[in-house]
Amino acid sequence: MRKLKAIKLKDVKDFFKKLPKFLGERAFLVFLALLGLSMAFGGLIFYQYNTLIEQTESDPTEKQLKFKSKTYQRILEIWQEKENKFKETDLKVYPNLFVP
């Protein structure tokens, strides 16, 4: 029976010390690999969102929204009150404190 070789901490440290030099020497290939990886990841996300939109299209048989005219009228009254208060501020004349 074959035994697995134990990974030593020193080997892992040496690998990570050599990694930047290795990647720097092959910068163009690393760039192409990362570009391909990001394109694949972006395509996967786009595909997922595209299929989610197609699956969640709304049914016209769903419950219709009801317009509540009483609530709408109350909102219009509140807006009218606020507008009147705003217009009242234009009529008031404030004294200029900087002119003697």
Beta strands, then each sheet from edge to edge (+ up, - down):
end
